[in-house]
C-alpha cells in the first residue's frame, strides 16, 4: 500500500506501524527501523545513533556504555 492508495501525503515508512520502539514508544514499521549492533534491540529512526567510525547503528543505552 502506498501513499496514493491511502490518500495520505506522508510516506508509508513515516506512518505508525505495528512495531514499538522500546526507547520512545513510537510506533514504526520494522522495514524502516534499525537494530542495535551491540544488543540487537529494534530502534525507530528517531532514536538510532550512528557510529561514524564504523557506520553502524547503536541504541541510546549502548551508546552510554561506549562513551568514556
C-alpha positions, 0 to 999 in steps of 0.5 A: 500500500502506498501513499496514493492508495491511502490518500495520505501525503506522508510516506508509508515508512513515516506512518505508525506501524505495528512495531514499538520502539522500546526507547520512545514508544513510537510506533514504526514499521520494522522495514524502516527501523534499525537494530542495535549492533551491540544488543540487537534491540529494534530502534525507530529512526528517531532514536538510532545513533550512528557510529561514524567510525564504523557506520553502524547503528547503536541504541541510546543505552549502548551508546552510554556504555561506549562513551568514556 
